[in-house]
């Protein structure tokens, strides 16, 4: 196991980075001129 798995603070930082990345990706899709016809598929893999 890696060291970050044992540190709650480091783990929280990793989660925050994933949240920011997902947020930016979704905002990019929503602000697209075709947002009303865009289907977003979000998959989280390797999360456990």
Protein Blocks (a to p, Z undefined) as FASTA:
>chain_A
ZZklmmmklmmmmmmmmmmmmmmmmmmmmmpmklmmpccddddehiZZ
